Amino acid sequence: MTVTTAKRITFEEYLSYEDGTDKRYEFNDGELVVMTPTTVFHNDLMMFFAFFLQSEINNSHHPYCVRVNSTEIFNGKRTRRPDVLVMTLTQKKNLGNQPDILHEPCLLVIEIVSPTCRSVDTVEKREEYAQFGIPEYWIVDFLLGTFSVLSLVNGSYIEKEYREGDLIVSNIFPSISLSMSQVMASI
């Protein structure tokens, strides 16, 4: 849902925007877009992926960190707040004490498909993340029981869809062992 303000706001105004509510927004070319609150199930999935990936990062000593529904990415026109995001420790350090917004591609984003935002999660974000240059994008669709790993090749995503017991393949985390069945059994 887009909120129309009396006038379009700048990105700088967005960074300090407060309306006295606990609503969360994304910025879209001068307009505010209300983010729908997550369900308990959606939140459980986000936390599963965060803990799973952080464990892999710790075990493999990757110089990465995981963020859950907090860090935004900004492509110069709009922000997106992925469900789960993996960035380098250098990117985290460069944020310092500034707003938690990346202006450069992170390594991986994960979106859990919301029934009310299916086309946003599977079409709009796919195009935006590819244009932004994010190397890997996972789409978890628990309603269809699918887990898609999209790898960026020459500016477009190549998608590999996994079901149930299929072990996913990730370029960012080549040593992981994870299937949709494991994800669903863990929550």
C-alpha positions as CSV (number, residue, x, y, z in Angstrom):
1,M,0.0,0.0,0.0
2,T,1.4,3.4,-1.0
3,V,0.9,6.3,1.3
4,T,0.5,9.6,-0.5
5,T,2.1,12.5,1.5
6,A,1.1,16.1,0.9
7,K,4.2,16.4,-1.3
8,R,6.7,13.9,-2.6
9,I,9.5,13.5,-0.1
10,T,13.2,13.2,-0.8
11,F,15.3,10.3,0.1
12,E,16.9,12.4,2.8
13,E,13.5,13.2,4.3
14,Y,12.7,9.5,4.2
15,L,15.7,8.7,6.3
16,S,14.2,10.7,9.2
17,Y,10.5,10.3,8.5
18,E,8.3,9.7,11.5
19,D,4.6,9.6,11.5
20,G,4.0,8.7,15.2
21,T,3.0,5.1,14.4
22,D,4.9,1.9,14.4
23,K,4.4,1.4,10.7
24,R,7.4,0.5,8.6
25,Y,7.9,2.0,5.1
26,E,10.0,1.5,2.0
27,F,10.8,4.5,-0.2
28,N,9.7,4.5,-3.8
29,D,10.7,7.5,-5.8
30,G,9.3,10.1,-3.4
31,E,6.4,8.0,-2.0
32,L,6.2,5.9,1.1
33,V,5.1,2.3,0.7
34,V,3.7,0.7,3.9
35,M,5.2,-2.7,4.6
36,T,2.7,-5.3,5.7
37,P,3.5,-6.8,9.1
38,T,4.8,-10.4,8.9
39,T,3.0,-13.4,10.1
40,V,4.4,-15.6,12.9
41,F,5.1,-18.3,10.3
42,H,6.9,-15.8,8.0
43,N,8.9,-14.6,10.9
44,D,9.8,-18.1,11.9
45,L,11.1,-18.8,8.4
46,M,13.2,-15.6,8.5
47,M,14.8,-16.6,11.8
48,F,15.5,-20.1,10.6
49,F,17.4,-18.8,7.6
50,A,19.2,-16.3,9.7
51,F,20.4,-18.8,12.2
52,F,21.2,-21.4,9.5
53,L,23.2,-19.0,7.4
54,Q,25.0,-17.5,10.4
55,S,26.0,-21.0,11.5
56,E,27.4,-21.7,8.1
57,I,29.3,-18.4,8.1
58,N,30.8,-19.2,11.5
59,N,31.7,-22.7,10.6
60,S,33.3,-21.7,7.2
61,H,34.8,-18.5,8.5
62,H,33.3,-16.4,5.7
63,P,33.7,-12.7,6.2
64,Y,29.9,-12.2,6.0
65,C,27.0,-11.3,8.3
66,V,23.3,-11.9,8.2
67,R,20.6,-9.3,8.7
68,V,16.9,-10.1,9.2
69,N,14.3,-7.7,7.9
70,S,16.3,-4.6,8.9
71,T,18.9,-3.6,6.3
72,E,17.5,-1.8,3.3
73,I,19.0,-1.7,-0.2
74,F,18.7,1.5,-2.2
75,N,19.0,1.5,-6.0
76,G,18.9,5.3,-6.3
77,K,15.1,5.3,-6.8
78,R,13.6,2.9,-4.2
79,T,14.4,0.9,-1.2
80,R,13.7,-2.7,-0.4
81,R,14.0,-4.4,2.9
82,P,14.6,-8.1,2.2
83,D,13.4,-10.7,4.6
84,V,17.0,-11.9,5.0
85,L,20.1,-10.4,3.6
86,V,23.8,-11.4,3.7
87,M,26.4,-8.8,3.3
88,T,30.2,-8.7,3.7
89,L,31.7,-7.6,7.0
90,T,33.3,-4.7,5.1
91,Q,29.9,-3.5,4.0
92,K,28.7,-3.7,7.6
93,K,31.7,-1.8,8.9
94,N,31.3,0.9,6.2
95,L,27.7,1.5,7.4
96,G,29.2,2.7,10.7
97,N,26.5,4.5,12.7
98,Q,24.6,5.6,9.6
99,P,21.1,4.4,8.5
100,D,21.1,0.7,7.8
101,I,20.9,1.1,4.0
102,L,23.2,-0.4,1.5
103,H,23.9,1.6,-1.7
104,E,25.8,-1.3,-3.3
105,P,24.8,-4.9,-3.9
106,C,24.9,-7.3,-1.0
107,L,25.8,-11.0,-1.6
108,L,22.4,-12.7,-1.1
109,V,18.8,-11.8,-0.4
110,I,16.1,-14.2,0.6
111,E,12.4,-13.4,0.2
112,I,9.7,-15.5,1.7
113,V,6.7,-15.3,-0.6
114,S,3.7,-13.6,1.1
115,P,0.3,-14.7,-0.3
116,T,-0.8,-11.0,-0.4
117,C,2.4,-9.9,-2.2
118,R,3.2,-12.8,-4.6
119,S,3.9,-10.7,-7.7
120,V,6.1,-8.3,-5.7
121,D,8.2,-11.1,-4.2
122,T,8.5,-13.1,-7.4
123,V,8.5,-10.6,-10.2
124,E,9.2,-7.0,-9.2
125,K,12.0,-7.8,-6.7
126,R,13.5,-10.3,-9.2
127,E,13.9,-7.5,-11.7
128,E,15.1,-4.9,-9.2
129,Y,17.6,-7.2,-7.5
130,A,19.0,-8.3,-10.9
131,Q,19.4,-4.6,-12.0
132,F,21.0,-3.8,-8.7
133,G,23.5,-6.6,-9.2
134,I,22.8,-8.9,-6.3
135,P,24.6,-12.2,-7.1
136,E,22.1,-14.6,-5.5
137,Y,18.4,-14.3,-4.7
138,W,16.5,-17.1,-2.9
139,I,12.7,-17.3,-3.2
140,V,11.0,-19.5,-0.6
141,D,7.4,-20.3,-1.5
142,F,6.0,-22.4,1.3
143,L,2.5,-22.4,-0.3
144,L,3.9,-24.1,-3.4
145,G,6.5,-26.0,-1.5
146,T,9.3,-24.6,-3.6
147,F,12.7,-23.1,-3.0
148,S,14.3,-21.2,-5.9
149,V,17.9,-20.2,-6.1
150,L,18.5,-17.4,-8.7
151,S,22.1,-16.8,-9.7
152,L,23.0,-13.6,-11.5
153,V,24.6,-14.3,-14.9
154,N,25.3,-11.4,-17.3
155,G,22.7,-9.2,-15.6
156,S,19.9,-11.7,-15.5
157,Y,18.9,-14.4,-13.1
158,I,19.2,-18.1,-13.9
159,E,16.7,-19.9,-11.7
160,K,16.9,-23.4,-10.3
161,E,13.8,-24.6,-8.5
162,Y,14.0,-27.2,-5.7
163,R,11.2,-29.2,-4.1
164,E,10.9,-31.3,-0.9
165,G,14.1,-33.3,-0.4
166,D,16.2,-31.7,-3.2
167,L,19.4,-30.3,-1.8
168,I,19.8,-26.7,-2.9
169,V,23.0,-25.4,-4.6
170,S,24.3,-22.0,-3.7
171,N,27.3,-20.2,-5.2
172,I,27.6,-18.0,-2.2
173,F,27.4,-20.9,0.2
174,P,28.7,-23.9,-1.8
175,S,29.1,-26.2,1.2
176,I,25.6,-25.9,2.6
177,S,23.3,-28.9,2.9
178,L,19.7,-27.7,2.9
179,S,16.3,-28.8,1.5
180,M,12.8,-27.5,1.5
181,S,11.8,-30.5,3.7
182,Q,14.5,-29.5,6.3
183,V,13.2,-25.9,6.3
184,M,9.6,-26.9,6.8
185,A,10.5,-29.5,9.5
186,S,12.5,-27.0,11.5
187,I,9.6,-24.6,12.1
